[in-house]
Amino acid sequence: MDNCISCFIPVVSEAQAQWMAGQFVCTDEVKHVCLISTEPISIDGCEILLVSEFNSTETLRAIVSKADTPFVLMVNKPTTVILGQHALSRMVQIANDTQAPLLYTDYRSEDAAGNASAHPTIDYQRGSLRDDFDFGPLWFIRHEALDSYLQQEQHTYHFAGLYALRLYLSNQGLQHVNEMLYTEKETDFRRSGEKQFDYLLGKHRDAQIEMEQACTRHLKQIGGWLPERTNEVNFEGTFPCEASVIIPVRNRAKTVGDAIKSVLSQQTTFAFNVIVIDNHSDDGTSDIIEALKQEDKRVVHLIPQRNDLGIGGCWNEGVDSAHCGRFAVQLDSDDVYSSPATLQTIVDAFYQQKCAMLVGSYTLTDSEMNPIPPGLIDHKEWTSENGHNNALRINGLGAPRAFFTPVFRAIHMPNTSYGEDYMMGLRISREYKLGRIFESLYLCRRWSGNSDSSLNIQQINKNNTYKDWIRTVELEARVNMNK
């Protein structure tokens, strides 16, 4: 099917634009190429589309007005791609066979040395609401679907145009092509842990607000939006102490002592303990915990009988134990509380906000506890009115997390080592108000031993698939509640 594609390519540089345009122009399927640029540029054989923001609704309107073919191929970020053998004809074929409004494919990623490795993408689920879903840099869109979206779109987004578009198209079913049809020349070679907080920097705060607005509208359209949660909690009951700090740990001899000592240094008006669930460590961690237990009876050292527990399973062991207090408060074995007032601040907030779960804020540091960018992680995009809805879009709720113990015990965390706390936050926020503290309560140490410091694409995809599934289950539950 010749001349059926209009291509739209963001300009990185004149050389990149020249090369990319030449690659697409010489294929039979492409009718014309349009370069998207924020500054004037001239490339033979190409139209130029001047824009202020590539991800804006106005840019999409300009694209649909210029496209006069059944399909629109959009490079969705400033980058360089190399088409694979018969890549465009294969996309046309699959689009015709499936009638999907949008295709995205697996691809290869080329490093600075020119070595290419597989970069698989994952299937889109109904709960894949996060705005950082990895489609790869190429979107293959049916023109009529893009036009239909813009006809009904009443909002003008500066940053969330593409996000709102794909939410709309997802109602019709997005098609993941399990074939590597092109190669992207990678330019960002940071490790996964270094990219994790990019969305908090600079103007991205404004972008996050727009993303929330787009997601909220989508949830209302599909019946998954919930009004403000106002259910308050009665904190009555008998417990061995007022609060228990829960620390799951396996093989963290380097850091667990600091974590426990930061708990023992807390100054409170109530009794508390620290429950360390030692998941069969064999590096000396157990000896450190036991030594601290001998020094201070507030240290509870639990070694599970089971050998199949993840972080969530260890949490369940700690909170289900007879030692657990009225409130169960999180501290990872890598981290420390930022001051002796942290625990008091958390418990006071429970009573003030009458919430079933509370989420604080933290400061990123290096291994020596020196602050590193972006510094304070406070998730200020969270609001009491809409935070429980926005939680379906963001990839985490923040930390430290704390729970009213009876509510936790009625649900329990999944026995996983990723996403277990996120699932709890979504599930609790379905019914109860979640409290927030926006001041820094603990120091999150980033070092090479962090579990998310350097993940390969397979592990990233596994994690994202699981969290998307958690969102899907929660979304279905909320839709059914509304019915």
Protein Blocks (a to p, Z undefined) as FASTA:
>chain_A
ZZkbccddddfbfmlmmmmmmmmmmpmklmbdcdddfbdcddehiacdddfblkbmklmm
mmmmmpccfbdcddfbdcdddddehklmmmmmmmmmnopabdcdddddddfkopacdddd
ddddfklmbfkbcebjadcddfklmmmmmmmmmbdcfklmmmmmmmmmmmnopaddfbdf
bdcddfblcdfklmmmmmmgcjllmmmmmmmmmmmmmmmmnopaccddfbdcdfedcdfb
fbdcddddehilklmmmmmmmmmmpccfbdcddddddehiaehmmmmmmmmmmmpmkbcc
dddfbfcbcfklmmmmmmmpmkbcfbdcdddfkbccfbfklmmmmmmmmmmnopabdcdd
dddddfkopacdehjaehlmbcfklmmmmmmmmgbebjcddddfklmmmnopaddfehkl
mmmmmmmmmmmccdddfbdfbdcdddfklmkloccfklmmmmmmmmmmmmmmmmmmmmmm
mZZ
